[in-house]
């Protein structure tokens, strides 16, 4: 872990990686951008080196750049992008969810989707396809990038602090917390349609039938 700390702070390539991985995982979701920042937080838990802040800032900028790249792809190459990203029944369900949720929540969804597994690409690409308001999108993705970078880094930082003598235990703890939060957000997302269905049924039951007396 000492070597990891040295690499994360001192190697010039680290600054490129800190920007590039969060940028590219908008279109390549398998890239471990969140894990990268968590590892950085764990590895530097006992350090106050100001270069750490630069790495976190670059990660936030990379996330912002990736979101806006995905938006531009959707805006300029909408039909092609939809065929590639939303192919098949599962892809169409993701597309429909993104469209419906975007209509309902707007900029709030753009921020929250960073923490929904697979949601970031679906939402940002859909924003481009439907030509969502560019200014609102830019502001929302800037805010989301900062929140995400700080959240991921400080989860790692807390894990590293909790297990200063066992950094790998701290890393496992931090990754576990991040996974648990993602699962919770996904669970809440899946429960929302059921809540709306329940409310609509209650509303329907409360209405007087036209064949009943008032």
SEPAZA-686227 format. One record per residue (C-alpha): residue number from 1; residue in three letters; x, y, z. Coordinates in nm, 3 decimals, padded with zeros to 5 digits. Example, Ala and Ser with C-alpha at 12.3 -4.5 7.8 and 13.67 -1.06 7.14 Angstrom:
# residues 2
NODE  num  residu       px       py       pz
NODE    1     ALA   01.230  -00.450   00.780
NODE    2     SER   01.367  -00.106   00.714
//
This chain:
# residues 214
NODE  num  residu       px       py       pz
NODE    1     UNK   00.000   00.000   00.000
NODE    2     UNK   00.298   00.232   00.053
NODE    3     UNK   00.392   00.180  -00.310
NODE    4     UNK   00.033   00.250  -00.411
NODE    5     UNK   00.041   00.580  -00.222
NODE    6     UNK   00.363   00.680  -00.394
NODE    7     UNK   00.223   00.597  -00.737
NODE    8     UNK  -00.108   00.774  -00.675
NODE    9     UNK   00.053   01.100  -00.570
NODE   10     UNK   00.388   01.116  -00.744
NODE   11     UNK   00.370   00.947  -01.083
NODE   12     UNK   00.279   01.187  -01.369
NODE   13     UNK   00.068   00.915  -01.534
NODE   14     UNK  -00.161   00.921  -01.228
NODE   15     UNK  -00.294   01.263  -01.324
NODE   16     UNK  -00.385   01.141  -01.671
NODE   17     UNK  -00.550   00.830  -01.528
NODE   18     UNK  -00.744   01.036  -01.271
NODE   19     UNK  -00.902   01.233  -01.556
NODE   20     UNK  -00.928   00.970  -01.829
NODE   21     UNK  -01.092   00.680  -01.642
NODE   22     UNK  -01.390   00.882  -01.508
NODE   23     UNK  -01.427   01.043  -01.851
NODE   24     UNK  -01.425   00.720  -02.047
NODE   25     UNK  -01.650   00.518  -01.816
NODE   26     UNK  -01.946   00.724  -01.939
NODE   27     UNK  -01.928   00.525  -02.263
NODE   28     UNK  -01.736   00.225  -02.122
NODE   29     UNK  -01.918   00.156  -01.792
NODE   30     UNK  -01.693  -00.137  -01.701
NODE   31     UNK  -01.403   00.100  -01.624
NODE   32     UNK  -01.352   00.118  -01.244
NODE   33     UNK  -01.358   00.494  -01.193
NODE   34     UNK  -01.528   00.482  -00.853
NODE   35     UNK  -01.295   00.208  -00.733
NODE   36     UNK  -01.000   00.419  -00.847
NODE   37     UNK  -01.103   00.708  -00.625
NODE   38     UNK  -01.183   00.481  -00.331
NODE   39     UNK  -00.836   00.326  -00.358
NODE   40     UNK  -00.685   00.674  -00.368
NODE   41     UNK  -00.875   00.766  -00.052
NODE   42     UNK  -00.762   00.453   00.132
NODE   43     UNK  -00.402   00.482   00.015
NODE   44     UNK  -00.369   00.846   00.123
NODE   45     UNK  -00.570   00.830   00.445
NODE   46     UNK  -00.275   00.946   00.653
NODE   47     UNK  -00.148   01.210   00.410
NODE   48     UNK  -00.222   01.581   00.372
NODE   49     UNK  -00.031   01.620   00.045
NODE   50     UNK  -00.205   01.896  -00.158
NODE   51     UNK  -00.155   01.695  -00.477
NODE   52     UNK  -00.431   01.463  -00.354
NODE   53     UNK  -00.682   01.745  -00.399
NODE   54     UNK  -00.559   01.790  -00.756
NODE   55     UNK  -00.620   01.423  -00.832
NODE   56     UNK  -00.973   01.442  -00.691
NODE   57     UNK  -01.040   01.761  -00.888
NODE   58     UNK  -00.917   01.595  -01.208
NODE   59     UNK  -01.149   01.300  -01.143
NODE   60     UNK  -01.443   01.540  -01.105
NODE   61     UNK  -01.343   01.714  -01.429
NODE   62     UNK  -01.314   01.377  -01.603
NODE   63     UNK  -01.662   01.278  -01.486
NODE   64     UNK  -01.798   01.607  -01.615
NODE   65     UNK  -01.623   01.566  -01.950
NODE   66     UNK  -01.748   01.208  -01.988
NODE   67     UNK  -02.108   01.304  -01.919
NODE   68     UNK  -02.095   01.583  -02.176
NODE   69     UNK  -01.922   01.359  -02.430
NODE   70     UNK  -02.207   01.110  -02.391
NODE   71     UNK  -02.457   01.394  -02.436
NODE   72     UNK  -02.287   01.506  -02.758
NODE   73     UNK  -02.283   01.150  -02.894
NODE   74     UNK  -02.656   01.122  -02.828
NODE   75     UNK  -02.724   01.463  -02.981
NODE   76     UNK  -02.513   01.418  -03.296
NODE   77     UNK  -02.553   01.044  -03.357
NODE   78     UNK  -02.886   00.971  -03.189
NODE   79     UNK  -03.019   00.678  -03.400
NODE   80     UNK  -02.678   00.509  -03.421
NODE   81     UNK  -02.614   00.556  -03.049
NODE   82     UNK  -02.956   00.417  -02.960
NODE   83     UNK  -02.896   00.107  -03.172
NODE   84     UNK  -02.560   00.048  -03.007
NODE   85     UNK  -02.642   00.127  -02.644
NODE   86     UNK  -03.011   00.040  -02.619
NODE   87     UNK  -03.016  -00.274  -02.831
NODE   88     UNK  -03.249  -00.555  -02.730
NODE   89     UNK  -03.541  -00.567  -02.489
NODE   90     UNK  -03.326  -00.483  -02.187
NODE   91     UNK  -03.175  -00.184  -02.362
NODE   92     UNK  -03.519  -00.057  -02.461
NODE   93     UNK  -03.636  -00.085  -02.100
NODE   94     UNK  -03.338   00.121  -01.987
NODE   95     UNK  -03.414   00.378  -02.255
NODE   96     UNK  -03.781   00.399  -02.155
NODE   97     UNK  -03.689   00.428  -01.786
NODE   98     UNK  -03.439   00.707  -01.859
NODE   99     UNK  -03.689   00.899  -02.072
NODE  100     UNK  -03.972   00.869  -01.818
NODE  101     UNK  -03.751   00.952  -01.521
NODE  102     UNK  -03.598   01.248  -01.705
NODE  103     UNK  -03.944   01.387  -01.782
NODE  104     UNK  -04.040   01.347  -01.417
NODE  105     UNK  -03.728   01.460  -01.231
NODE  106     UNK  -03.518   01.660  -01.479
NODE  107     UNK  -03.182   01.784  -01.347
NODE  108     UNK  -03.222   01.593  -01.020
NODE  109     UNK  -03.209   01.267  -01.214
NODE  110     UNK  -02.892   01.374  -01.396
NODE  111     UNK  -02.723   01.419  -01.057
NODE  112     UNK  -02.858   01.102  -00.894
NODE  113     UNK  -02.795   00.879  -01.198
NODE  114     UNK  -02.423   00.886  -01.123
NODE  115     UNK  -02.499   00.657  -00.831
NODE  116     UNK  -02.737   00.421  -01.015
NODE  117     UNK  -02.566   00.116  -01.170
NODE  118     UNK  -02.584   00.162  -01.546
NODE  119     UNK  -02.791   00.476  -01.503
NODE  120     UNK  -02.526   00.730  -01.595
NODE  121     UNK  -02.486   00.618  -01.956
NODE  122     UNK  -02.858   00.567  -02.011
NODE  123     UNK  -02.955   00.908  -01.879
NODE  124     UNK  -02.676   01.119  -02.030
NODE  125     UNK  -02.714   00.958  -02.372
NODE  126     UNK  -03.092   00.999  -02.359
NODE  127     UNK  -03.046   01.367  -02.271
NODE  128     UNK  -02.853   01.409  -02.593
NODE  129     UNK  -03.100   01.210  -02.803
NODE  130     UNK  -03.400   01.416  -02.686
NODE  131     UNK  -03.195   01.739  -02.695
NODE  132     UNK  -03.243   01.814  -02.328
NODE  133     UNK  -03.166   02.176  -02.232
NODE  134     UNK  -02.788   02.207  -02.270
NODE  135     UNK  -02.734   02.472  -02.002
NODE  136     UNK  -02.926   02.273  -01.740
NODE  137     UNK  -02.742   01.957  -01.838
NODE  138     UNK  -02.400   02.122  -01.807
NODE  139     UNK  -02.478   02.266  -01.465
NODE  140     UNK  -02.623   01.938  -01.338
NODE  141     UNK  -02.327   01.731  -01.459
NODE  142     UNK  -02.078   01.976  -01.306
NODE  143     UNK  -02.254   01.946  -00.973
NODE  144     UNK  -02.279   01.568  -01.005
NODE  145     UNK  -01.910   01.530  -01.091
NODE  146     UNK  -01.800   01.719  -00.781
NODE  147     UNK  -02.036   01.530  -00.550
NODE  148     UNK  -01.936   01.193  -00.694
NODE  149     UNK  -01.560   01.258  -00.674
NODE  150     UNK  -01.578   01.379  -00.312
NODE  151     UNK  -01.814   01.099  -00.212
NODE  152     UNK  -01.594   00.824  -00.359
NODE  153     UNK  -01.271   00.970  -00.225
NODE  154     UNK  -01.399   01.027   00.128
NODE  155     UNK  -01.552   00.680   00.153
NODE  156     UNK  -01.202   00.548   00.082
NODE  157     UNK  -01.052   00.799   00.322
NODE  158     UNK  -01.282   00.687   00.603
NODE  159     UNK  -01.204   00.322   00.534
NODE  160     UNK  -00.832   00.396   00.542
NODE  161     UNK  -00.869   00.585   00.871
NODE  162     UNK  -01.066   00.302   01.027
NODE  163     UNK  -00.795   00.048   00.944
NODE  164     UNK  -00.471   00.245   00.936
NODE  165     UNK  -00.264  -00.067   01.010
NODE  166     UNK  -00.460  -00.285   00.768
NODE  167     UNK  -00.518  -00.079   00.453
NODE  168     UNK  -00.662  -00.371   00.258
NODE  169     UNK  -00.928  -00.413   00.526
NODE  170     UNK  -01.001  -00.043   00.490
NODE  171     UNK  -01.030  -00.085   00.114
NODE  172     UNK  -01.273  -00.376   00.150
NODE  173     UNK  -01.480  -00.178   00.399
NODE  174     UNK  -01.495   00.126   00.170
NODE  175     UNK  -01.588  -00.082  -00.134
NODE  176     UNK  -01.855  -00.260   00.070
NODE  177     UNK  -02.007   00.071   00.177
NODE  178     UNK  -02.007   00.201  -00.181
NODE  179     UNK  -02.174  -00.118  -00.310
NODE  180     UNK  -02.433  -00.106  -00.030
NODE  181     UNK  -02.522   00.256  -00.114
NODE  182     UNK  -02.553   00.172  -00.485
NODE  183     UNK  -02.777  -00.127  -00.406
NODE  184     UNK  -02.995   00.089  -00.180
NODE  185     UNK  -03.036   00.356  -00.449
NODE  186     UNK  -03.121   00.091  -00.708
NODE  187     UNK  -03.373  -00.067  -00.471
NODE  188     UNK  -03.541   00.268  -00.411
NODE  189     UNK  -03.553   00.328  -00.786
NODE  190     UNK  -03.724  -00.006  -00.845
NODE  191     UNK  -03.975   00.052  -00.566
NODE  192     UNK  -04.089   00.389  -00.700
NODE  193     UNK  -04.318   00.248  -00.975
NODE  194     UNK  -04.482   00.025  -00.714
NODE  195     UNK  -04.545   00.326  -00.489
NODE  196     UNK  -04.697   00.523  -00.775
NODE  197     UNK  -04.915   00.225  -00.867
NODE  198     UNK  -05.033   00.196  -00.508
NODE  199     UNK  -05.119   00.566  -00.492
NODE  200     UNK  -05.306   00.553  -00.823
NODE  201     UNK  -05.510   00.254  -00.703
NODE  202     UNK  -05.593   00.432  -00.379
NODE  203     UNK  -05.697   00.741  -00.575
NODE  204     UNK  -05.911   00.529  -00.805
NODE  205     UNK  -06.075   00.355  -00.512
NODE  206     UNK  -06.155   00.691  -00.355
NODE  207     UNK  -06.345   00.814  -00.661
NODE  208     UNK  -06.719   00.769  -00.672
NODE  209     UNK  -06.846   00.533  -00.938
NODE  210     UNK  -07.085   00.700  -01.189
NODE  211     UNK  -07.342   00.429  -01.102
NODE  212     UNK  -07.327   00.500  -00.730
NODE  213     UNK  -07.516   00.770  -00.552
NODE  214     UNK  -07.302   01.058  -00.419
//
